[in-house]
């Protein structure tokens, strides 16, 4: 039987002949490589026939070395290398095209790639440098270790780091980097053995072959923003890289739509890096260059467009660099990362408390202990539960590069950060973290191998021992360098369960026209009557998102000029499950015939005695009557069909009169109000279910004159 593979059209080999031939070809290639795999120095003796090319190549190397040294110094000082490695690589590639077999040049090209957002592109150059001349540079073995660490070959990496330590005897601070790397390798093995029960999926619909960083998401999971240096309308820099702009995408039927640049005045000709989208999506922190250093800015969503970013208060922005800011859950504190030119610790996480919302002033920045390390710390993300901080760090117990850690607030103090584990973290840079409200999903940015290119956005799905969501809507809830490491056991598994939250989202629209209405939403603690939160729905879309913690009875009032106010009641006991409520609120014009149910008026069971929890709702009605002195209304009481009709009629009449009497006591003229009890005669839902009966037990008012 003859084989189908041929080398020449007219010659056919049987299987045995083919195998022998392939073996000879491979041996010939190996011999050829062994002959050619010799280090070729940039000397005139090696390039007698092209001295002009040699001159240009050596000049390019000299120019590249200047940038290369600056990049190395920045890394050594725990600083950002900027464009230095890119500029060095641009020059080195000119020389590489002339002479690809110089060990030192291959090593430097490898280092430039390893210190970029695509470190895996440097592996082939480090390997070739080692094959050509393992002694070409004192740091070759160190970067062999880095390469092996990235590849997950921790034993080989440890051997390379040890070889470097044995040969590198200079009395400088570089030993801390080697110590950190060795510790990371030991931890990396442990983290991978104790793999976290989670999926980490590349969001291909959001990513390109460039860098996508800083994902931040609204509480309902319907909108995501991130920064990317994909091609845009601006001019690329001297190495062909575009500036970072901020993009957004909406989720439709579980799929992220094509990202578009943010509308409005956010994106500039320079780098615009989103830091944190506020939980309801109405404002955003970002950082950009401000006269040669990084500062934090804030932008607000007005209708469909984002406002011109405003520089944050001087107690947040100093003469140093500030970046990666995050809102706290209660909006009273800003967390951010600040570097210190006088120290080699890189960026530290700070916070500043608000002094005046109106003036947008904040107190002095305070370092957040003990979350900071001897290396770069941040970005940081504060969860809605008010007790959980997610942060990225090159220090602490990392398995390589930036890792994501979690810290818990205990008795008012943040705990020591705990590594979130593999596969969230890898030997590559894994940073930024935006968690869902129920803690079951998160979005991160990582430059791990196998992505679309550079940094990509990934979705983390925690699928541990907790029960899977009962309803699909829960899916929409949001809802590189080094310090000595301990050789002890890996920290306990990260607990991802959060304090229970109810997310109330929806639209405010005109009941007649269906057009969006800009409305004010006021949230009240019915037990105390205290207003907890007050905000405005989007003027262009009517959208809103509210997050409510368990353990309270909430009154929610929706008010807009020219409309009857709308009220909702949320009673969320402690221990309630996470929940998502999506509702369209239809606001009624103040015209004769308009009526509204007062959902936050409460009576004692079977009685007409008003409970104190009703006061906030009643006071809103008083205000409406005083604001519109021409209004004449009917207050009506309604029951379900339980019990006798006569008792229901009597109880509903007494309850309506109780409300009217309250309004009279507040100065509302009696001739503007009538009280009617309709008993069970006007149901708005079926009395066959407990839910329907609850809907039917209500107090209403109807406009009779205006």
C-alpha positions in Angstrom: 0.0 0.0 0.0 1.4 3.3 -1.1 1.3 6.5 1.0 -0.4 9.6 -0.3 2.3 12.1 0.8 4.9 13.1 -1.8 8.0 15.3 -1.9 8.2 15.5 -5.6 5.3 15.0 -8.0 6.8 12.0 -9.7 8.1 10.1 -6.7 5.9 8.2 -4.3 7.3 6.9 -0.9 5.9 4.1 1.1 5.3 4.8 4.8 8.6 3.5 6.1 10.6 5.4 3.5 8.6 8.6 4.4 9.4 8.2 8.1 13.1 7.8 7.4 13.1 10.8 5.1 11.4 13.0 7.7 13.9 11.8 10.3 16.8 12.8 7.9 15.2 16.2 7.2 14.8 16.9 10.9 18.4 15.8 11.6 19.6 18.1 8.8 17.7 21.0 10.3 19.2 20.4 13.7 22.7 20.2 12.3 22.0 23.4 10.3 20.8 25.1 13.5 23.8 24.0 15.5 26.1 25.3 12.8 24.2 28.6 12.5 23.2 29.0 16.1 26.3 31.0 16.9 26.4 34.4 18.5 27.2 37.0 15.8 28.7 40.2 17.2 28.1 43.6 15.6 31.8 43.8 14.4 33.2 44.9 11.1 34.9 41.6 10.7 31.5 39.9 10.5 30.1 42.3 8.0 32.9 43.3 5.6 30.6 43.6 2.7 28.0 45.9 4.4 29.8 48.4 6.6 27.1 51.0 6.0 24.4 48.6 7.2 26.5 47.8 10.3 26.9 51.5 11.1 23.2 52.1 10.9 22.5 49.0 13.1 25.0 50.0 15.8 23.6 53.5 15.8 20.1 52.1 16.3 21.3 49.9 19.2 22.9 52.9 20.8 19.8 55.0 20.5 17.7 52.1 21.8 19.9 51.5 24.7 19.2 55.0 26.0 15.5 54.2 26.2 16.1 50.7 27.4 18.2 52.0 30.4 15.4 54.4 31.3 12.8 51.6 31.2 15.0 49.4 33.4 15.5 52.2 35.9 11.8 52.8 36.1 11.1 49.1 36.8 13.8 49.1 39.3 12.3 52.1 41.1 8.8 50.5 41.0 7.6 53.1 38.5 5.9 53.0 35.2 8.3 52.6 32.2 6.1 54.7 29.9 7.0 54.5 26.3 10.7 53.8 26.9 10.6 50.0 26.1 8.5 50.7 23.0 11.0 53.3 21.8 13.9 51.0 22.5 12.1 48.1 20.6 11.6 50.4 17.6 15.3 50.9 17.3 16.3 47.3 18.2 14.1 45.9 15.5 16.1 47.9 12.9 19.3 46.2 14.1 17.5 42.8 14.4 16.6 43.0 10.7 20.3 43.4 9.9 21.6 40.8 12.3 19.1 38.4 13.9 21.7 36.2 15.6 23.2 38.5 18.3 22.5 37.1 21.8 22.5 40.5 23.6 20.2 42.1 21.1 17.7 39.2 21.3 17.8 39.5 25.1 17.1 43.2 25.0 14.2 42.7 22.6 12.8 40.0 24.8 13.0 42.3 27.9 11.2 45.0 26.0 8.3 42.6 25.1 8.2 41.1 28.6 7.7 44.6 30.1 4.9 45.4 27.7 1.2 44.4 27.7 2.1 41.4 25.6 4.9 39.7 27.5 4.5 36.3 25.8 5.9 37.9 22.6 9.3 38.1 24.2 9.7 34.4 25.0 11.2 33.4 21.7 13.9 36.1 22.0 14.8 35.2 25.5 15.1 31.5 24.4 17.2 32.4 21.4 19.5 34.7 23.5 20.1 31.8 25.9 20.9 29.4 23.1 23.3 31.9 21.4 25.1 32.9 24.6 23.9 32.2 28.1 26.4 34.8 29.5 25.4 37.7 27.2 23.9 39.7 30.1 23.9 39.3 33.9 20.1 39.5 33.9 19.5 36.8 31.3 18.8 34.1 33.9 16.5 36.4 35.8 14.4 36.9 32.7 14.5 33.2 31.9 12.9 32.8 35.3 10.3 35.4 34.4 9.5 33.6 31.2 9.2 30.2 32.9 7.0 31.8 35.6 4.7 33.1 33.0 4.5 29.7 31.4 3.6 28.1 34.7 6.9 26.1 34.9 7.5 27.1 38.4 10.3 24.7 39.2 12.3 25.8 36.2 11.7 29.4 37.1 13.0 28.9 40.6 16.2 27.3 39.2 16.7 30.2 36.9 16.2 32.8 39.7 18.6 30.8 41.9 21.3 30.8 39.2 20.8 34.6 38.8 21.2 35.1 42.6 24.4 33.0 42.6 26.0 35.1 39.9 24.6 38.6 40.7 26.4 39.8 43.7 25.9 43.6 43.5 24.8 45.3 46.7 21.7 47.0 45.5 18.0 46.5 46.1 17.3 44.2 43.2 17.4 41.2 45.6 13.9 42.1 46.7 12.6 41.5 43.2 14.2 38.1 43.1 12.9 37.2 46.5 9.4 38.3 45.5 9.6 36.3 42.3 10.7 33.1 44.1 7.9 33.6 46.6 5.4 34.0 43.7 6.5 30.7 42.1 5.9 28.8 45.4 2.5 30.5 45.8 1.6 30.0 42.1 2.0 26.2 42.5 -0.3 26.3 45.6 -2.9 28.5 44.0 -3.1 26.3 40.9 -3.4 23.1 43.1 -6.3 24.8 44.9 -8.1 26.1 41.9 -11.0 28.4 42.6 -14.4 27.2 41.5 -14.9 29.8 38.8 -15.0 30.4 35.1 -13.0 33.2 33.5 -14.3 33.9 30.0 -12.8 36.3 27.4 -15.5 38.9 26.3 -14.5 38.7 22.7 -17.4 41.0 21.7 -15.7 43.8 23.7 -12.0 43.1 22.9 -9.6 43.9 20.1 -5.9 43.2 19.4 -5.1 46.4 21.4 -5.6 47.0 25.1 -8.9 47.0 26.9 -8.7 47.9 30.5 -10.7 49.3 33.5 -14.1 47.6 33.0 -16.8 49.1 35.2 -20.4 48.2 35.2 -23.8 49.4 36.4 -25.6 47.6 39.2 -28.1 46.0 36.9 -25.4 44.7 34.6 -26.9 46.3 31.6 -24.1 48.8 30.8 -20.4 48.5 30.8 -17.7 51.1 30.3 -14.0 50.6 29.7 -10.9 52.2 28.2 -9.2 51.0 25.0 -6.3 52.3 22.8 -7.8 50.8 19.7 -7.6 53.1 16.6 -9.6 56.3 17.0 -9.9 59.7 15.4 -6.7 61.0 17.0 -3.2 60.7 15.7 -1.1 57.7 17.1 2.1 58.5 19.0 5.7 58.0 17.8 5.5 54.2 18.2 2.1 53.9 16.5 0.0 53.5 19.6 -3.3 55.4 19.9 -4.4 57.2 23.1 -6.9 55.5 25.4 -10.6 56.5 25.0 -13.6 55.5 27.0 -16.1 53.1 25.4 -19.5 51.8 26.4 -21.6 48.8 25.5 -25.1 47.7 26.4 -26.2 44.1 27.0 -29.1 42.9 24.9 -30.5 39.4 25.3 -27.4 38.4 27.2 -24.9 39.6 24.6 -22.7 42.8 24.8 -23.3 45.0 21.8 -20.5 46.6 19.7 -18.7 49.1 21.9 -19.0 52.8 21.0 -17.0 55.9 22.3 -18.8 57.6 25.1 -21.1 60.4 23.9 -20.3 63.9 25.2 -17.1 65.6 26.2 -15.3 62.9 28.1 -12.7 61.7 25.5 -9.8 64.0 24.8 -6.8 63.8 22.5 -4.8 62.3 25.4 -5.3 59.1 27.5 -8.7 59.0 29.2 -8.8 56.0 31.6 -12.1 55.3 33.3 -11.7 54.5 37.0 -15.1 53.7 38.4 -18.7 54.1 37.2 -21.0 55.0 40.1 -23.4 52.1 41.0 -26.4 53.8 39.3 -24.4 54.8 36.2 -25.0 58.5 36.6 -21.4 59.7 37.2 -17.9 58.4 36.7 -14.3 58.9 37.9 -11.5 58.8 35.4 -7.8 59.9 35.3 -5.9 61.7 32.6 -2.7 63.8 32.3 -2.8 67.2 33.8 0.4 69.2 33.1 2.8 66.3 33.2 1.2 64.3 36.0 -1.9 62.2 36.4 -5.0 63.6 38.2 -8.5 62.3 38.9 -11.5 63.8 37.2 -15.3 63.4 37.5 -17.9 63.4 34.8 -21.7 63.3 35.0 -24.3 61.7 32.7 -26.7 64.4 31.4 -29.4 62.8 29.3 -27.4 60.7 26.7 -24.1 62.6 27.0 -21.3 62.8 29.5 -20.2 66.2 30.8 -16.8 67.7 30.4 -14.7 66.0 33.2 -14.0 68.3 36.2 -10.8 68.1 38.2 -11.4 66.6 41.6 -10.5 68.6 44.8 -6.9 69.4 45.6 -6.9 67.2 48.7 -7.4 64.3 46.3 -5.1 65.5 43.5 -1.7 66.6 44.7 1.6 67.3 43.1 2.1 63.5 42.8 0.3 61.2 40.5 -3.2 60.0 41.3 -5.2 57.4 39.4 -7.6 54.5 39.7 -10.2 56.1 42.0 -13.4 54.5 43.3 -16.6 55.7 44.9 -17.5 54.2 48.3 -20.9 52.5 48.7 -22.4 55.6 50.5 -20.9 58.2 48.2 -19.1 59.9 51.2 -15.6 58.7 50.5 -13.3 58.4 47.5 -10.6 55.8 47.4 -7.6 56.2 44.9 -4.0 55.3 44.3 -1.2 57.9 44.8 2.5 57.5 44.1 5.3 59.1 46.1 8.4 60.4 44.3 10.5 60.1 47.5 9.8 56.4 48.0 10.3 53.3 45.8 7.0 51.7 46.9 5.1 52.8 43.8 1.4 53.7 44.2 -0.4 53.4 47.6 -4.1 53.3 48.2 -5.5 56.4 49.9 -9.0 57.8 50.7 -10.5 61.2 51.2 -13.9 61.9 52.9 -16.4 64.4 51.5 -16.6 67.8 53.3 -19.2 69.4 51.0 -21.2 67.8 48.2 -22.2 71.2 46.9 -18.7 72.6 46.7 -17.2 69.1 45.8 -14.6 69.4 48.5 -12.8 66.6 50.3 -10.6 66.1 53.3 -6.9 65.3 53.3 -5.9 62.0 51.8 -5.3 59.2 54.3 -3.3 56.0 53.6 -5.4 52.9 53.9 -3.7 50.4 56.2 -2.9 47.5 55.9 -3.8 47.1 52.2 -0.7 48.7 50.9 2.5 46.9 50.1 6.1 47.8 49.1 5.0 47.7 45.4 2.3 49.2 43.2 -1.2 49.0 44.7 -4.4 49.8 42.9 -6.8 49.9 41.1 -9.4 49.6 43.9 -13.1 48.8 43.8 -15.6 49.2 46.8 -18.5 46.8 46.8 -22.0 48.0 47.4 -22.2 46.0 50.7 -19.9 48.6 52.3 -17.7 45.9 53.8 -15.7 44.6 50.8 -12.7 46.1 49.0 -11.3 44.5 45.9 -7.8 45.8 44.9 -5.0 44.9 42.5 -1.4 44.8 43.7 2.0 43.8 42.6 2.9 43.1 46.2 1.3 41.0 49.0 1.0 37.3 48.2 0.9 37.5 44.5 1.5 34.7 42.0 3.1 37.2 39.5 2.5 40.6 38.1 -0.6 42.3 39.4 -3.0 40.1 41.2 -6.5 40.8 42.5 -7.0 40.7 46.3 -10.0 41.1 48.6 -10.1 42.9 52.0 -13.0 43.0 54.5 -13.9 45.8 56.8 -14.0 44.4 60.4 -14.9 46.8 63.2 -14.2 49.8 61.0 -10.7 48.5 59.9 -9.7 46.9 56.6 -8.3 43.4 56.9 -5.1 42.1 55.3 -5.7 41.6 51.6 -6.3 37.9 50.5 -5.4 36.7 47.0 -8.5 35.7 45.1 -6.7 32.7 43.7 -6.4 31.0 40.3 -7.8 31.2 37.6 -8.8 34.8 38.4 -5.2 35.5 39.0 -2.3 34.2 36.9 1.4 34.9 36.6 0.4 37.7 34.1 -1.1 41.1 35.1 -4.7 40.6 36.4 -6.2 43.9 37.6 -9.3 46.0 37.8 -12.3 44.3 39.3 -16.0 45.2 39.0 -18.3 42.9 41.0 -22.0 42.2 40.6 -24.3 43.2 43.4 -24.8 39.6 44.4 -21.1 38.8 44.2 -21.6 35.9 41.7 -20.1 37.7 38.7 -17.2 40.1 38.1 -15.3 41.8 35.2 -11.5 42.0 35.2 -8.8 43.0 32.8 -5.9 40.7 32.1 -3.0 40.3 29.6 -2.8 36.5 30.0 -1.8 34.6 26.9 -4.6 33.4 24.7 -6.6 36.6 24.5 -7.4 38.9 21.6 -4.2 40.9 22.2 -2.7 42.9 25.0 -5.1 43.5 27.9 -8.6 42.1 27.4 -11.8 42.2 29.4 -12.8 38.9 31.1 -16.0 37.9 32.9 -15.6 35.9 36.1 -18.4 33.5 37.1 -18.3 32.1 40.6 -19.9 28.7 40.5 -19.0 27.4 44.0 -21.2 25.6 46.5 -23.9 28.3 46.6 -27.2 27.5 44.8 -27.5 28.6 41.2 -29.8 31.6 40.5 -33.5 30.7 40.4 -34.2 33.3 37.8 -32.2 34.4 34.8 -32.5 38.1 35.8 -29.9 37.4 38.5 -27.4 37.1 35.7 -27.7 40.8 35.1 -27.0 41.8 38.7 -23.9 43.5 39.4 -23.7 43.6 39.6 4.9 43.1 38.2 7.5 43.4 41.0 8.1 42.4 44.3 8.5 41.9 48.1 9.6 38.9 50.3 6.9 36.3 50.6 6.0 33.8 53.2 6.4 30.1 52.4 3.3 29.1 54.5 0.0 27.7 53.4 -2.3 29.6 51.0 -4.9 31.7 52.7 -8.4 30.3 53.1 -10.8 30.3 50.1 -12.2 33.7 49.4 -15.8 34.1 50.5 -17.7 35.8 47.7 -21.2 36.0 49.3 -22.3 39.5 49.9 -24.8 41.2 52.2 -28.2 40.8 50.5 -29.3 43.6 48.2 -32.5 44.4 46.3 -31.8 46.2 43.1 -34.8 48.3 41.9 -34.4 49.5 38.4 -36.7 50.9 35.7 -38.0 53.8 33.8 -40.1 56.9 34.7 -42.5 57.7 31.8 -45.5 59.8 31.1 -48.6 57.6 31.5 -50.3 59.1 28.4 -47.5 59.6 25.9 -45.0 56.9 27.1 -42.2 59.5 26.8 -39.4 59.5 29.4 -39.9 61.8 32.3 -37.1 63.3 34.4 -38.2 62.7 38.0 -36.8 62.9 41.5 -36.7 59.7 43.5 -36.7 60.0 47.2 -35.9 57.0 49.4 -37.2 57.1 53.0 -36.6 54.8 56.0 -40.2 54.4 57.0 -39.3 53.4 60.6 -37.5 56.8 61.2 -39.0 59.0 58.5 -35.4 59.9 57.5 -34.6 60.5 53.9 -31.8 58.1 52.9 -31.2 59.0 49.3 -32.4 61.6 46.8 -31.5 61.5 43.1 -32.9 62.3 39.6 -33.7 59.9 36.8 -32.1 60.3 33.4 -33.7 63.2 31.5 -33.4 61.5 28.1 -34.3 57.9 29.0 -36.0 58.0 32.3 -33.7 55.2 33.6 -32.9 54.8 37.2 -31.2 52.2 39.4 -31.5 51.9 43.2 -29.7 49.5 45.5 -31.5 48.7 48.8 -29.8 46.8 51.7 -31.8 44.3 53.7 -33.1 45.1 57.2 -35.3 48.1 56.5 -38.8 49.1 55.3 -38.4 51.6 52.5 -40.7 54.2 51.2 -39.9 55.3 47.6 -41.5 58.4 46.3 -41.2 59.5 42.6 -41.9 63.1 41.9 -41.8 65.3 38.8 -43.1 68.7 38.0 -46.7 68.6 36.7 -47.2 65.0 37.7 -48.8 63.2 40.6 -46.2 61.6 42.8 -45.8 57.9 42.7 -44.9 55.7 45.7 -43.6 52.2 46.3 -43.0 50.2 49.4 -40.2 47.8 49.9 -40.1 45.8 53.1 -36.8 43.9 53.0 -36.2 41.8 56.2 -32.7 40.8 57.3 -31.6 37.6 55.5 -33.7 38.3 52.4 -32.3 36.8 49.2 -30.7 39.0 46.5 -33.4 40.3 44.2 -33.8 42.4 41.1 -37.0 44.4 40.5 -37.5 45.9 37.0 -40.4 48.3 36.8 -41.8 51.0 34.6 -43.2 53.8 36.6 -46.0 55.6 34.8 -46.4 59.1 36.1 -49.8 60.8 35.9 -50.4 64.4 35.0 -52.1 66.6 37.6 -55.4 66.8 35.9 -59.0 66.0 36.9 -59.5 62.3 37.0 -55.9 61.3 37.8 -55.6 59.0 40.8 -52.8 57.4 42.7 -52.5 54.6 45.3 -50.7 55.6 48.5 -48.6 52.5 49.1 -46.8 53.8 52.2 -49.9 54.5 54.3 -50.3 51.9 57.0 -53.0 51.1 59.5 -53.2 48.8 62.5 -54.8 45.5 61.6 -58.6 45.8 61.4 -58.5 49.4 62.6 -58.4 52.9 61.2 -55.5 54.0 63.4 -52.6 55.5 61.3 -49.2 54.0 62.1 -46.1 56.2 62.4 -44.6 54.6 59.3 -47.3 56.5 57.3 -46.0 60.0 58.2 -43.5 60.4 55.3 -46.2 59.5 52.7 -48.8 61.7 54.4 -46.3 64.7 54.5 -45.7 64.3 50.8 -49.4 64.5 50.2 -49.6 67.6 52.5 -46.8 69.2 50.5 -48.6 68.4 47.2 -51.8 70.1 48.5 -49.9 73.2 49.6 -47.8 73.4 46.4 -51.0 73.2 44.2 -53.6 75.2 46.3 -56.2 74.7 43.5 -56.3 70.9 43.9 -59.5 69.3 45.2 -59.2 65.6 46.0 -61.1 62.5 47.1 -59.4 60.2 49.6 -60.8 56.7 49.2 -60.4 53.6 51.3 -60.4 50.1 49.7 -60.4 46.6 51.1 -60.2 43.0 49.8 -63.3 40.8 49.9 -62.4 39.0 53.1 -65.1 39.4 55.8 -68.6 41.0 55.5 -69.3 43.8 53.0 -70.8 46.0 55.7 -67.6 45.8 57.9 -65.4 46.4 54.9 -67.4 49.5 53.9 -67.3 50.8 57.4 -63.5 50.2 57.8 -62.7 51.7 54.4 -64.7 54.8 55.2 -63.1 55.3 58.6 -59.6 54.9 57.1 -60.3 57.5 54.4 -61.6 59.9 57.1 -58.4 59.3 59.2 -56.3 60.5 56.2 -58.5 63.5 55.7 -58.3 64.4 59.4 -54.5 64.2 59.2 -54.5 66.6 56.3 -56.9 68.9 58.1 -54.5 68.9 61.1 -51.8 70.1 58.8 -53.8 73.1 57.6 -55.5 71.8 54.5 -58.9 73.2 54.1 -61.7 70.7 54.6 -63.6 71.9 51.5 -60.8 70.7 49.3 -61.2 67.1 50.4 -63.8 64.4 50.6 -63.5 60.9 52.2 -65.1 57.9 50.6 -65.1 54.2 51.6 -65.6 51.8 48.8 -65.0 48.5 50.7 -64.3 45.7 48.3 -66.3 47.2 45.4 -63.4 48.5 43.3 -60.7 45.8 43.2 -57.7 46.4 41.0 -56.5 42.8 41.2 -57.9 39.3 41.8 -59.0 38.5 45.3 -58.2 34.8 44.6 -54.6 35.2 45.6 -52.9 36.7 48.7 -50.9 39.0 46.4 -54.1 40.3 44.7 -55.8 40.9 48.0 -52.8 42.9 49.2 -53.0 45.1 46.1 -56.7 45.7 46.7 -56.1 46.8 50.3 -55.1 50.4 49.6 -55.7 54.1 50.1 -56.1 56.2 47.0 -56.6 59.8 46.2 -58.2 61.2 43.0 -58.1 64.7 41.7 -61.6 66.1 41.5 -60.8 69.7 40.7 -57.8 71.8 39.7 
